[in-house]
Amino acid sequence: MDRLDIIDTCNRMAWHADQREWEALADLFADEATLDYTSLNGGEPVTLTPAQIVEGWRTGLEAYAATQHLLGTHLVTVDGDGAVCTATFQATHRKANASRWTLGGTYRFDLIRTGGEWRITGVVMTAVWSDGER
């Protein structure tokens, strides 16, 4: 059952971001989470609160008319109240002028069980390819 709950938590991150369901998105994260998007943006990983994560994603995603983040090929390892889920992804971002930017690669999610629910404590996005206008 843990495996399914973990996969569901990771999938919900993509779903809530695409649907612009910001409060539900924030609820998926632990009190602090480390985000590592350095393969795409350079820089260093950052540790943020759920509110900070949502504000950053809201700002970035609202530049697009629509987005679709698809996750698949989930691999889950559970160790007590901790877990790691890796998944492939493809993310399409469409602007109002119909131009598209599509990105593919992998995600690594670190999770903890707290209060009987799985929360994300870390996300590492590794970009492997992209196509179109960013």
Secondary structure as GFF3:
##gff-version 3
##sequence-region A 1 134
A	DSSP	alpha_helix	2	19	.	.	.	ID=ss1
A	DSSP	alpha_helix	22	26	.	.	.	ID=ss2
A	DSSP	beta_strand	29	36	.	.	.	ID=ss3
A	DSSP	alpha_helix	38	41	.	.	.	ID=ss4
A	DSSP	beta_strand	46	48	.	.	.	ID=ss5
A	DSSP	alpha_helix	50	61	.	.	.	ID=ss6
A	DSSP	beta_strand	66	79	.	.	.	ID=ss7
A	DSSP	beta_strand	82	94	.	.	.	ID=ss8
A	DSSP	beta_strand	100	114	.	.	.	ID=ss9
A	DSSP	beta_strand	117	132	.	.	.	ID=ss10
###
